[in-house]
Amino acid sequence: MATALHRPTQLAEERRFFFVLSIVIFATAIAGFGSDIFVGHVWFTDFPWQVHVHAVVFTSWMVLYVVQNWLVVDGQSIILHRRLGWLGAGIATIMVPLGIAATVMAIARGSITGIFPLGLFLVMDILGILGFAALTFVAIRMRNHAGWHKRLMLCGTVLVIAPGIGRLVGPLPLGDLTPFALFAAITLYILVGIGFDLIVLRRIHPAYWWGAGTVALLQLLTGPIGFSPPVVAFAERLAN
């Protein structure tokens, strides 16, 4: 009886937690991607139209991510949450080619000069968007299993804001430690989720082993691929 009474409380706490965390992730994305504008280095008219399309689509995903978490907080809007989920699936599908194209264009425009090595930036962004696509696809397939769904969505969304986090970490005087700092910052959000599980549920949900494992694997692959001669040469050709 005690367990049966405790489960609704746990579910309510879990829903509130993911809603608050979604707001934190959204704020991080705004701070990261808007950092150049905030400090006056560039303005909206400095970007080509393709970048604006990319920004609108990716911002739509972030707004929808917050809204979706908000809709389930009280458990009264589950049907609307599921209907909007199909909109999210469409946005996620569009984000993949847009994200790859925006990465290539950023290198070609010289937008990331001095932040990360070109090859590393290219691979980091492309692997991130592909990881986002994979985790989001699985999360949608697991939509009838809320515990898996929301945790895989968290891990995928953290990957997609990695370039924004990179804009916050990149200018710091960390030298060769910058990629590790970026990985630590990305992982922090997932560790917060794992910490919540340990405190409230007294266990780590298995979705994190897959989600966090995917994020860790992509980070491990980024360096070797990003610094490989063919990738470096390709990125340098894009920049010339």
Contacts in CASP RR format, 6 or more apart in sequence:
PFRMAT RR
TARGET T0000
AUTHOR 0000-0000-0000
METHOD contacts of the structure
MODEL  1
MATALHRPTQLAEERRFFFVLSIVIFATAIAGFGSDIFVGHVWFTDFPWQ
VHVHAVVFTSWMVLYVVQNWLVVDGQSIILHRRLGWLGAGIATIMVPLGI
AATVMAIARGSITGIFPLGLFLVMDILGILGFAALTFVAIRMRNHAGWHK
RLMLCGTVLVIAPGIGRLVGPLPLGDLTPFALFAAITLYILVGIGFDLIV
LRRIHPAYWWGAGTVALLQLLTGPIGFSPPVVAFAERLAN
10 200 0 8 1.000
10 201 0 8 1.000
13 200 0 8 1.000
14 147 0 8 1.000
14 150 0 8 1.000
14 196 0 8 1.000
14 200 0 8 1.000
14 201 0 8 1.000
15 69 0 8 1.000
15 72 0 8 1.000
15 73 0 8 1.000
15 75 0 8 1.000
16 73 0 8 1.000
17 193 0 8 1.000
17 196 0 8 1.000
17 200 0 8 1.000
18 69 0 8 1.000
18 150 0 8 1.000
18 154 0 8 1.000
19 66 0 8 1.000
19 69 0 8 1.000
19 70 0 8 1.000
19 72 0 8 1.000
19 73 0 8 1.000
21 69 0 8 1.000
21 154 0 8 1.000
21 189 0 8 1.000
21 192 0 8 1.000
21 193 0 8 1.000
22 65 0 8 1.000
22 66 0 8 1.000
22 68 0 8 1.000
22 69 0 8 1.000
22 70 0 8 1.000
22 157 0 8 1.000
23 66 0 8 1.000
24 189 0 8 1.000
25 62 0 8 1.000
25 65 0 8 1.000
25 157 0 8 1.000
25 158 0 8 1.000
25 161 0 8 1.000
25 189 0 8 1.000
26 62 0 8 1.000
26 63 0 8 1.000
26 65 0 8 1.000
26 66 0 8 1.000
28 161 0 8 1.000
28 164 0 8 1.000
28 165 0 8 1.000
28 168 0 8 1.000
29 62 0 8 1.000
29 161 0 8 1.000
29 164 0 8 1.000
31 38 0 8 1.000
31 168 0 8 1.000
32 164 0 8 1.000
32 165 0 8 1.000
32 166 0 8 1.000
32 167 0 8 1.000
32 168 0 8 1.000
33 55 0 8 1.000
33 58 0 8 1.000
33 163 0 8 1.000
33 164 0 8 1.000
33 167 0 8 1.000
34 167 0 8 1.000
35 164 0 8 1.000
35 167 0 8 1.000
35 168 0 8 1.000
36 42 0 8 1.000
36 167 0 8 1.000
37 43 0 8 1.000
37 44 0 8 1.000
44 52 0 8 1.000
47 55 0 8 1.000
48 105 0 8 1.000
48 109 0 8 1.000
50 101 0 8 1.000
50 102 0 8 1.000
50 105 0 8 1.000
51 102 0 8 1.000
51 105 0 8 1.000
53 98 0 8 1.000
54 98 0 8 1.000
54 99 0 8 1.000
54 101 0 8 1.000
54 102 0 8 1.000
57 91 0 8 1.000
57 94 0 8 1.000
57 95 0 8 1.000
57 98 0 8 1.000
58 95 0 8 1.000
58 98 0 8 1.000
58 99 0 8 1.000
58 160 0 8 1.000
60 91 0 8 1.000
61 88 0 8 1.000
61 91 0 8 1.000
61 92 0 8 1.000
61 95 0 8 1.000
61 157 0 8 1.000
61 160 0 8 1.000
62 157 0 8 1.000
62 161 0 8 1.000
64 84 0 8 1.000
64 85 0 8 1.000
64 87 0 8 1.000
64 88 0 8 1.000
64 91 0 8 1.000
65 153 0 8 1.000
65 157 0 8 1.000
67 84 0 8 1.000
68 81 0 8 1.000
68 84 0 8 1.000
68 85 0 8 1.000
69 150 0 8 1.000
71 77 0 8 1.000
71 78 0 8 1.000
71 80 0 8 1.000
71 81 0 8 1.000
71 84 0 8 1.000
72 78 0 8 1.000
72 81 0 8 1.000
82 143 0 8 1.000
85 140 0 8 1.000
85 143 0 8 1.000
89 136 0 8 1.000
89 140 0 8 1.000
92 132 0 8 1.000
92 133 0 8 1.000
92 136 0 8 1.000
92 137 0 8 1.000
95 129 0 8 1.000
95 132 0 8 1.000
95 133 0 8 1.000
95 160 0 8 1.000
96 129 0 8 1.000
96 130 0 8 1.000
96 132 0 8 1.000
96 133 0 8 1.000
99 125 0 8 1.000
99 129 0 8 1.000
100 125 0 8 1.000
100 126 0 8 1.000
100 129 0 8 1.000
103 121 0 8 1.000
103 122 0 8 1.000
103 125 0 8 1.000
103 126 0 8 1.000
103 129 0 8 1.000
103 163 0 8 1.000
104 122 0 8 1.000
104 238 0 8 1.000
106 112 0 8 1.000
106 121 0 8 1.000
107 118 0 8 1.000
107 121 0 8 1.000
107 122 0 8 1.000
107 235 0 8 1.000
107 238 0 8 1.000
107 239 0 8 1.000
108 238 0 8 1.000
108 239 0 8 1.000
110 239 0 8 1.000
112 118 0 8 1.000
112 121 0 8 1.000
113 239 0 8 1.000
115 121 0 8 1.000
115 166 0 8 1.000
115 167 0 8 1.000
115 170 0 8 1.000
115 171 0 8 1.000
116 124 0 8 1.000
116 166 0 8 1.000
116 170 0 8 1.000
116 178 0 8 1.000
116 179 0 8 1.000
117 226 0 8 1.000
117 227 0 8 1.000
117 232 0 8 1.000
118 232 0 8 1.000
118 235 0 8 1.000
118 236 0 8 1.000
118 238 0 8 1.000
118 239 0 8 1.000
119 226 0 8 1.000
119 227 0 8 1.000
119 231 0 8 1.000
119 232 0 8 1.000
119 234 0 8 1.000
119 235 0 8 1.000
120 179 0 8 1.000
120 222 0 8 1.000
120 223 0 8 1.000
120 226 0 8 1.000
120 227 0 8 1.000
121 235 0 8 1.000
122 226 0 8 1.000
122 231 0 8 1.000
122 234 0 8 1.000
122 235 0 8 1.000
122 238 0 8 1.000
123 221 0 8 1.000
123 222 0 8 1.000
123 223 0 8 1.000
123 225 0 8 1.000
123 226 0 8 1.000
123 231 0 8 1.000
124 162 0 8 1.000
124 163 0 8 1.000
124 179 0 8 1.000
124 182 0 8 1.000
124 222 0 8 1.000
124 226 0 8 1.000
125 162 0 8 1.000
125 163 0 8 1.000
127 218 0 8 1.000
127 221 0 8 1.000
127 222 0 8 1.000
127 225 0 8 1.000
128 159 0 8 1.000
128 160 0 8 1.000
128 162 0 8 1.000
128 218 0 8 1.000
129 159 0 8 1.000
129 160 0 8 1.000
131 156 0 8 1.000
131 159 0 8 1.000
131 214 0 8 1.000
131 218 0 8 1.000
132 156 0 8 1.000
132 157 0 8 1.000
132 159 0 8 1.000
132 160 0 8 1.000
134 214 0 8 1.000
135 152 0 8 1.000
135 153 0 8 1.000
135 155 0 8 1.000
135 156 0 8 1.000
135 159 0 8 1.000
135 211 0 8 1.000
135 214 0 8 1.000
136 152 0 8 1.000
136 153 0 8 1.000
136 156 0 8 1.000
136 157 0 8 1.000
138 152 0 8 1.000
138 210 0 8 1.000
139 148 0 8 1.000
139 149 0 8 1.000
139 150 0 8 1.000
139 152 0 8 1.000
139 153 0 8 1.000
139 156 0 8 1.000
140 149 0 8 1.000
142 148 0 8 1.000
142 149 0 8 1.000
142 152 0 8 1.000
142 207 0 8 1.000
143 149 0 8 1.000
147 205 0 8 1.000
147 207 0 8 1.000
148 205 0 8 1.000
148 206 0 8 1.000
148 207 0 8 1.000
151 193 0 8 1.000
151 205 0 8 1.000
151 207 0 8 1.000
151 208 0 8 1.000
151 211 0 8 1.000
152 207 0 8 1.000
152 210 0 8 1.000
152 211 0 8 1.000
154 189 0 8 1.000
154 190 0 8 1.000
154 193 0 8 1.000
155 190 0 8 1.000
155 207 0 8 1.000
155 208 0 8 1.000
155 211 0 8 1.000
155 212 0 8 1.000
155 214 0 8 1.000
155 215 0 8 1.000
156 211 0 8 1.000
156 215 0 8 1.000
158 186 0 8 1.000
158 189 0 8 1.000
158 190 0 8 1.000
158 215 0 8 1.000
159 186 0 8 1.000
159 215 0 8 1.000
159 218 0 8 1.000
162 182 0 8 1.000
162 186 0 8 1.000
165 182 0 8 1.000
165 185 0 8 1.000
165 186 0 8 1.000
166 182 0 8 1.000
166 185 0 8 1.000
168 185 0 8 1.000
169 178 0 8 1.000
169 181 0 8 1.000
169 182 0 8 1.000
169 185 0 8 1.000
170 178 0 8 1.000
170 181 0 8 1.000
170 182 0 8 1.000
172 178 0 8 1.000
172 181 0 8 1.000
174 181 0 8 1.000
179 222 0 8 1.000
179 223 0 8 1.000
183 219 0 8 1.000
186 215 0 8 1.000
186 219 0 8 1.000
187 212 0 8 1.000
187 215 0 8 1.000
187 216 0 8 1.000
190 208 0 8 1.000
190 211 0 8 1.000
190 212 0 8 1.000
190 215 0 8 1.000
193 208 0 8 1.000
194 204 0 8 1.000
194 208 0 8 1.000
194 212 0 8 1.000
197 203 0 8 1.000
197 204 0 8 1.000
197 205 0 8 1.000
197 208 0 8 1.000
198 204 0 8 1.000
225 231 0 8 1.000
226 232 0 8 1.000
END
